[in-house]
Amino acid sequence: MSTKEEMIEEQIKKKGVSNPNVLKAMREIDRSLFVPEDMKPHAYEDRPLPIGKEQTISQPYIVAYMAEELHLDPEDVVLEVGTGCGYNAAVLSRLSKHVYSLEIVEWLANLAKKNLAKSSFENITTRYGDGYSGWPEKAPFDAIILTAAPPKIPQPLKQQLKIGGRLLAPVGRTSQTLILLTRTREESFEEKKLLPVKFVPMTGKAEKQDKV
């Protein structure tokens, strides 16, 4: 059984995450609050954990790595597509002004609300719905993060980025690559491939687009 500090030192810092604000956020957000009772002894292990109905909470290192790659500013407004159990949104909330998060699986959306309510996060707004179309009424966003993999980055999400905004997403079906997209001008985007990853496929409209 690992401790939270061992998780930070051994699983996150030693793998290259060095941003002090990200490390502070990982310390402040207790992963054990976001896992089922029987998983609490494993809360600080560096692996995804089952949270029910074949869903998982992300590996701590990946949460920290993605947060670092977004280069968040305290005044940034973030859109998260895929709330899951709420853990990633909680970490991002410590690095930004506000996090808007969408979850397509209804029971997960409800679980995230309950988990986040435990610690009274005041700068996270969650909603049940398909994240493919984003959250237009709250756009544009300084950063967008996807925690499920579409076959390609949805166009509506790209259009909801501010100029200079960053979008981070695992992309692909059979094999996935974590991609960082930066909007450089109104119709121009700069793409950077980061590392191979394995996320659940994005469902809903993204899944339908894949079959067109």
Secondary structure, 3 states (H helix, E strand, C coil): CCCHHHHHHHHHHCCCCCCHHHHHHHHHCCHHHHCCHHHHHHCCCCCCEEEECCEEECCHHHHHHHHHHCCCCCCCEEEEECCCCCHHHHHHHCCCCEEEEEECCHHHHHHHHHHHHCCCCCCEEEEECCHHHCCHHHCCEEEEEECCECCCCCHHHHHCEEEEEEEEEEECCCCEEEEEEEEEECCEEEEEEEEEECCCECCCHHHHHHHC
